[in-house]
Amino acid sequence: MEHSENFKAVLEEKTREAESIIAVYLPKEEGFAKELAKAMNYSMTAGGKRLRPLLLQESFRLFGGTGEAVKPFMAAMEMIHTHSLIHDDLPAIDNDDYRRGRLTNHKVFGEGFAILAGDGLLNYAYECILNNALAWGENTPGHIRAAQEIARRAGVSGMVAGQSIDLLSEHREPNEATLQYIHTHKTADLLTAPLLAAAYIAGADEKAISALETFGLCVGLAFQIDDDLLDVLGDAKDLGKQTGMDAQRGKMTWPSLVGVEAAQKKSRELWTRAEEALSVFGDSAWFLRAFAEALAKRKK
């Protein structure tokens, strides 16, 4: 039985597994749309923690799930996330030159192709999900509910909504209600979606789903606060992107609202709540618990 003492080795193994699964679903760089596929794959293969595929796979395993059923969902979650990063980096939004230590998509392929690459990844994600739902006829309702959860939390009442309020709030006086909305939808929704999608595929009960929803929300909120803190306190070389950009853009952040120390305290409280939410699963959720603890200590 795996234990948290060897978490680092287990995480590395699971991350490699997620990478190999994602690679299977990347678009082929051939034919008339070869350049589009290259632009999509450029960002998809730029590295990263693969948080969302890992959360999806571990949630599925928490309920005894094994096999192929969640693999397309894992790839799709990373496609949706990567689409959001490509578009966030554009000059019209965050205007970033680097992401994960590499030139951003629009700096390599141009703004037009970066927009199309993001669009392509978003649509291809749902193609992978729906193809999978059709292939697993014995559990089509679970797959459709999982797809609906992902679409809702990625879309106009989820991540896209959070991003829109983030844009509208630039250079405005920060307030807690607006900031909570931004962080809940811009960040937490896309961390909660894979947890619940896997639970629906596995046929989990409502108590378990509620616990995972609380876990995902708290992880997402804490993760975003820590991200804001890294922009103030972090090292650009470690992060692979410029620091100090939130203040330059007039972004609404927890450090700008309450200061660094209070933001750090808020983050610690949320990480604690996230861990408490997993108590209903006992030791079977050890990996998710250790995963959250590792994220809480991240420096990049």
Residue, then its C-alpha position, 0 to 999 in steps of 0.5 A: m500500500e502506498h503511503s505519503e512518505n514516498f509521495k514524491a516518487v509516486l507523484e513523479e510516476k503518476t505525472r509521467e503516466a499523465e504525460s503519456i496519456i495526454a500525448v496519445y490525444l494530441p492532434k497530428e501535425e499533418g495535412f492542411a491543418k499542420e501548422l494549427a496542430k503545431a501551435m496547439n502542441y507547442s503549448m500542450t508540450a510546454g510542461g507544467k504540473r498536470l494538476r487537473p489530469l492528476l486530480l481527475q485520475e486520483s478522484f477516479r481511483l478513490f472510487g475504485g475506478t481503473g482502466e481506460a474510461v477517464k483517459p480522454f477526460m484527463a487529456a481534455m482537462e489539460m487542453i481546456h486549461t492550456h487553451s485558457l493560458i494561451h488566451d490569457d497570455l495574449p496582448a489583449i489580456d495579460n500580454d505575457d512574453y513567457r510561460r513555463g520558461r518558454l516564449t508564449n504561443h503568440k510570440v512564436f506563432g503570431e496572435g492570430f494563430a494563438i487565438l486559433a490554437g486556443d480555440g482548437l484545443l477547447n473544441y478538441a477537448y470536447e470532441c475527445i470527451l464526447n467520443n469517449a462518452l459514445a464509446w462507453g455505452e454502459n455508463t453514458p449518463g455518467h459520462i454525459r454528466a461529467a462532460q456537463e460538469i466540465a463544460r459548466r465550470a469551464g464556461v460562461s458561468g465558470m472560468v470564462a466568467g471569472q476571467s471576464i470579471d478579472l478583466l473588468s476589475e483591473h485598476r479598480e478598488p479591490n473588494e472581497a466579494t469581487l475577488q472571491y467571485i474571480h478566484t472561485h470561477k477563474t481558478a477553483d472551478l477548473l480544479t473542481a471540475p476534474l474531481l467531480a467529473a471522475a466521481y460522476i463517471a465512477g458513480a460516487d454518492e452525493k456525500a462524496i461529491s460534496a466533499l470533493e467539491t469543498f476540497g476543490l474549492c478550497v484548493g483552488l482559492a488557496f492556489q490562486i492566493d499563493d499564485d498572487l503571492l508568488d507574483v509579489l515574492g517569487d523569483a522570475k527564474d523559478l517561475g518561468k515568467q515575469t513577476g510583479m505583473d499583477a501590480q503593473r496591470g492593476k489586478m485585484t489580488w488578495p495581497s492588494l486587498v489585505g496585504v501579504e501577511a493576511a493573504q498568507k494567513k488566508s491561504r493557510e486556512l484554506w489549505t487546512r479546510a481542504e485537508e479536512a474535507l477529505s476526512v470522509f475518505g479516510d486513508s484512501a485519500w492519502f494521495l490527494r491529501a499529500f498532493a494538496e500539502a505539496l501544492a501548499k509548499r510550492k515555490k513556483 
